[in-house]
Amino acid sequence: MPTKQVTFEGAQGQSLSARLELPAGAPKAVALFAHCFSCGKDSSAAVKVSRALAARGVATLRFDFTGLGGSAGDFAETTFSTNLDDLVAAADHLRANLGAPAILIGHSLGGAAVLAAAERVPEARAVVTIGAPSDVAHVTHNFAEALPEIEASGEASVKLGGRDVTLKREFVRDLQRHPLLDRVRGLRKALLIMHSPTDAVVGIENAAAIFLAAKHPKSFVSLDNADHFLSRAADSDYAAGVIAAWAQRYAPIADQDQPAAPAGEVIVEETGAGLLQNRVRVGAHSFIADEPKSIGGDETGPTPYDLLAASIGACKSMTMRLYAQRKGYALDRISVSVSHNRIHAQDCADCETKDGHVDEFVARISLQGALSEDDRARVLAIAERCPVHRTLESEVKVRTQPAQA
């Protein structure tokens, strides 16, 4: 699945660094991930959960708050309130470029952030917390020894996540201004609480407090034997799988709402994910078409010429199967490999065109089974008469016209 580097303007005007994890096909839903206090967008939990969600069809944006990771700005000038503003700015960016996030996910203090900011993202229908505290001020345990200096001097340098950062008195005091459980009581969105009973950083009692404060629909999932940071891939993949399955009940999933194409029509529409990605609908079926990165695509689906080659191969295979069945041949398996080339017309002895270039599709057919040489030759010959092959070699008109209003 492709990972796109993204930058957007944060609440204080700084450029914030983000990564957008895209699924192989069109996104079924869009999610926003907020990292923990001492982490960043590239933390183990943020990366693994976001990519596991993308593998399940959910496009997920993870970003660094102001002054952290690859984002610009001075962390010393931030507070929990400015973090909430950054989170809303990230949702605004998604709304403008891909689709508003239907799912908000937060890890540790990021979990508290999505709970506190959820009402400011009206399209979000599902909120997920992973190892989140029930009190925003819980984060002060990370720098408890520096609290007296911060209060007395106005600031202090502390080590968080292996780096030195400056925390100011306003940061600490701002934490006290967010009665998180009051926000939880008025959430009015589906809530999934995920927490390890052995979490040594944020105790399980925090999950209990959030669960008791929340109104239904609410769910709790125990992350047995996981550590606070979901360091093991198995734990983050499990969490992502549960989130994706749970969110389908509450977040709008594109495939569920997609109407079938009318009989006899193929509908192709841009998805908005990437420059050239399109969703193709044929009856109740849908799939993605795209182009290589070399010409502006994201390689998330077959190209138009790939689809044409696939039509030739599928038509030949089906035609041969029907013929072999009718004749009673012992044909066990058919495989067709189709390649597309542009050749010089002068190099094509059986082409009517003699100047310029000609599109050439070469179908290589493998037949498995106890066939006589004569039977094999007849099956190969019938492949030349498949309807798509005959259509492409006959006169074809493709008309382009505006759709009726």
RAVENLIN-V553183 format. One record per residue. OMEGA is omega in whole degrees, -180 to 180 (NA if undefined). Layout:
[[OMEGA] [OMEGA]]
This chain:
[[-177] [172] [-178] [172] [-176] [169] [177] [-177] [178] [-175] [-179] [177] [179] [177] [-180] [-178] [-177] [173] [178] [178] [-177] [175] [180] [178] [177] [-178] [174] [178] [180] [-180] [178] [-176] [177] [-174] [-178] [-172] [-177] [-177] [178] [-178] [-178] [176] [-179] [-178] [-178] [-177] [-173] [180] [-179] [-179] [177] [176] [178] [178] [179] [173] [-177] [176] [-173] [177] [173] [-174] [175] [174] [-179] [176] [-179] [176] [-179] [-178] [179] [177] [-178] [-179] [-179] [-179] [-178] [174] [175] [178] [178] [175] [178] [178] [176] [179] [178] [177] [177] [177] [178] [179] [179] [-179] [-176] [-171] [-179] [-178] [-179] [-180] [176] [-177] [174] [-177] [179] [179] [178] [179] [173] [175] [175] [-179] [-179] [175] [-177] [-175] [-172] [-178] [-180] [175] [-170] [-178] [-179] [-179] [-177] [180] [-178] [173] [178] [179] [-174] [174] [177] [179] [-178] [-178] [178] [-176] [-177] [178] [179] [-179] [-175] [-177] [-178] [-176] [179] [179] [179] [-178] [-176] [-174] [-180] [178] [176] [177] [179] [179] [179] [178] [178] [180] [178] [177] [178] [176] [-178] [-179] [-179] [178] [-178] [-178] [179] [180] [-178] [-174] [-175] [177] [-169] [-177] [174] [177] [180] [-179] [-180] [-171] [180] [174] [177] [-175] [173] [179] [178] [-175] [175] [178] [179] [180] [-177] [-179] [176] [-173] [-177] [179] [176] [178] [179] [-179] [179] [-179] [-179] [-179] [-174] [173] [179] [6] [178] [-178] [175] [176] [180] [176] [-174] [174] [178] [173] [-175] [-174] [-178] [-174] [-179] [-180] [-178] [-179] [-180] [179] [177] [179] [-180] [179] [178] [-180] [-178] [-180] [-179] [-175] [-179] [180] [-172] [-178] [179] [179] [-171] [-175] [-178] [-176] [-175] [180] [177] [176] [178] [179] [178] [-180] [170] [-177] [-180] [-177] [174] [179] [-175] [177] [-177] [-175] [-169] [-177] [178] [172] [179] [178] [178] [-174] [178] [-177] [176] [177] [-174] [171] [-178] [178] [178] [178] [-177] [179] [173] [179] [180] [178] [-180] [-180] [180] [177] [176] [178] [174] [-179] [177] [177] [178] [178] [179] [-178] [-179] [-179] [179] [-179] [-179] [180] [179] [180] [179] [179] [-179] [179] [180] [-179] [180] [-180] [178] [-179] [-174] [-174] [179] [175] [-180] [175] [-176] [176] [-178] [180] [171] [-177] [176] [-179] [-178] [178] [-178] [-175] [-175] [178] [176] [178] [-177] [180] [177] [-176] [180] [173] [-179] [173] [180] [180] [178] [-170] [175] [180] [179] [-180] [-179] [-179] [172] [180] [179] [179] [179] [-179] [180] [179] [179] [-180] [-179] [178] [179] [-176] [179] [-173] [-179] [177] [-178] [177] [-177] [-179] [176] [178] [-177] [175] [175] [-175] [179] [-178] [180] [178] [177] [-179] [NA]]
